[in-house]
Every structure is written in C-alpha cells, then in structure tokens.
Amino acid sequence: MTKTPAHELRELVAEELITYLGEGVLNRDQYAESLDYSGIEIEDFDQLKKLHFVLHGDVVEYIDRLPDRLRRIKTVTRQQTETVRGEVRGTVNWQQTTRQRGSLGYNDPTLFVVSNPEVEYDIPENRVLKKLLSVIAEPLTDDVESVDRDWRDQWDDQDIVGLQQTLAHNIYLDSLPAPDEIRVSDRDLETARRSRHRLYSRSYELYQLYEDLMNNRFEKESVRNLLNETLVTPTEDYTLFELFCVFGVMRRLRSRYPEIRLKRIDSSTEMLAELEGPTQRLEVYYDQNGPLKFFESYPSSDELAGKDVPEMIRRHATALEAHGEALEEFLSRGSQHSFYSGRPDFLVLRYTRDDPDSRFRTENLAEAIIGEVKYTRNENTFSEGLRELMEYIHFARTAEDYLFGTESGSIDVNGVLCTDGVATNTDSAGIVDHATTLDLLRSKEEG
C-alpha cells in the first residue's frame, strides 16, 4: 500500500512548524540540529535559515540573471578639483585658478586649478547589491558547495564559483568596501527600492527578505512563502513524518490536558517544546534522550562471578574483556561494549506539582511517554518498531533507577508507536498505543 506522499506531509508540517517558530514555542536550535541535511552539520537555527534563503527559487533566479544585469551597473560621476603646477591634465577652472594665485601673493603662471571627472561606484544601490551577494555566497561556500545531494540540484558548482569570482574580481564591486565593512542603512535600502534598474530594486527585495528571515519576522507573507517553499525540502521523508507525528502527539496532549499551554522556550535547553499548566508541566524531546538514559553497559566477568547466569553469557563477557585487552596491545585503544543502547524518536515527560499556589512548590516525575516513529504501512516494519519501543520502555532509567517495573510504581511509563497506517486489530495493547497518520490528522481537525 502506498505511503502518504511527502508533498502532503510537507504541507501539513510547514504551516504548523512556521506557527510554532514564529510564536517562539519551539526550540529553534534543537529543531535545526535534529534535521538531516546529508553532509551538513546544522549547528543552529541561523545557519539553517541562511541555507533556506539560498535554496529559495527567487534567489536562484536572481543569481542566474546577475551577469547580464551587472553590465549595466550604476555609477556616479563627480568632478574632482586639484591644484597643479606645470603640466595641465583636465579642464582649467579659471575662476579658482585666479583666486588661488592671488591668495599666494604673487602671480604664478605655472599654477592651475583643474577639474577631472571621477567615476564613483560606492553608492547606496551598489552597497545593497554587494551586501546581498555576500550573504548569498556565504552559505553556498560554507555549506552547499561541499555536498552532492539532490536537494541542492538548483545550484551547480559553476553557479557557485561564478558568484565567488564576481565578488572577488568584478572591477565595479571591487571598488566598494569589503562586505563585512558595509553597513546597509535605511537610506541605502530606500534608494535601492526606488531604483528603476531591476538589478537594484530586486536586490532590495531579496535583502529585505533576508533581514526579515534572520530576525524571525514570520508574520510577514514573504517570509512565510519562503519557508513554505524551502523549510523542509532538504530533509529526508522520514524526518518529515517524524515531525508530523511529534506535532500530532503535542496536539493530543493539549487536548488531554486542556489547562496546559505551550510556553516560550530557551534555545539552550535540549527540549524541543515545553507545555505548562497550574498543576503540571510537560517536556517534549525530539531525537534526544533528555534526562533519561537508554544505555546498559555489558557486565564484566567479575560482576557475573558467583551468579546464576547461563554459561553463554559468562563466556560472552570473558570474550569481550579479551577483545579489549588485545585491542589495547594492538592499537593502544580502549573499548566499550554495551548490552543495550538506543534513542527513541521522541520523549514526553510529565511532572506534577504538589501545590501550585506555593512559592516553594516541588515537581515530581509522574509519567514518561516514549515514542517510536515508522514511516511505513508494512507489518514487518511495525513489528521492528514495536520491539524497539518495548526495549526503550524496559531500559529507560532516571539516574540508576529503571522507570518501568520499579517497586514504587509511582511513574507511569507508556509507549506510542506512530506509523503511516499499518492495519492493526486494536489501537492499544497494554502500555503501548498505536497512532496512525489518520489518527493524528483527526486530532488536527478536532483541534
């Protein structure tokens, strides 16, 4: 059975994502770091926005038409006045020459004041132009040029090199200060905006779009259009589906706990989002462990000594220790063997507050929702995801304590397996719920 097409997921994700980003309730840097750009390590949201900017069709078209438009670059001719003796090059300004000779107290027939035309390139329109070209060239040089992936197919290497050479060697642009030294003023922008030359009016439009994007002015239609076109284009389809599922689970939580609200979030945290109400607080993690651990180191042979364990486990531990010793001798390297390690696709931690009116209220972890996402309608992949989810549930730790199966039983541990529509006999089995694309779309329509 055919999966939900990526372009439909893109439409579903983009609108919600732009809203969350604009309201500041989504950790922008955490979102950026979670995306897989196949060869580019995204460190923060600013880097991601610059990448989206140069992937915008209007920017690509602008660079395509740049060589022709640069042939008609605007200049200003100014008359430069100079006092010379002897050889005269230029037009003699006789009025100033007479005044200058008289100011010296004697009539020097070899002294002349001459005027020569000088072509000036450092004008507002060209400052905007050069600044725009530099902000386009930066992500192309730093990020795009070094990768060979389908998502950058509108930029071939010749386009990128051509832009670099234009900035470095164009005789007109070279007469202006270096891009880092150019401070584009409101007057510069207004002059470019009013220019009849399309090179400059278009430079203004794109530079203004860049400024709006970098300053998170998501309410502007031009910024929203850019993000709708490019925001999730380079990511893998499964990443789109993961984001769709995470947002769907967040909608479900808001419906389940109507008193909670998404709050503005600090990018320094690992959380993707945070929801808060008078009596409880929820932390949402995407592609992160958060404060939980999903790692078990393999027990050593000493730890197994005297315990009733199968002989195969004991021999395995001994073999792993022998491997570590031999590796140290061969390569002077240590080794670490894990019995289990993993990372769920998303994690929600719900904390309850004992006294919401107290200044000294305390919070206690009440529930952990562990999520696994499979962009599939295949039963075998469903089975694989269910196994992974069960392992996450049973190996989840806070500090040294397991969350599931503890004597206290004070923490509820539940799992959510999201698929694109695997047909199952039930939506829930024990501590695991199954949510399909249709289920999550239904929560969107109800919201």
JOWOJO-V659997 format. One line per field, one symbol per residue. ss: DSSP state (@ for helix, = for strand, . for the rest). A space follows every 10 residues. Layout:
# JOWOJO-V659997
ss: ???
This chain:
# JOWOJO-V659997
ss: .....@@@@@ @@@@@@@@@@ @@@....@@@ @@@@...... ....@@@@@@ @@@@@.@@@@ @@@@.@@@@@ .....===== =====..... ==.@@@@@@@ @@@....... ========== ...@@@@@@@ @@@@@@@@@@ @@@@.....@ @@....@@@@ @@@@@@@@@. ..@@@...@@ @....@@@@@ @@@....@@@ @@@@@@@@@@ @@@@...... @@@@@@@@@@ ......@@@@ @@@@@@@@@@ @@@@@@.... ==........ ..====...= ======.... ..=.===... @@@@...... @@@@@@@@@@ @@@@@@@@@@ @......=== =....===== ===....... ..======== ====....@@ @@@@@@@@@@ @@@@@.==.. ==........ .========. .......==. .=====@@@@ @@@@@@.
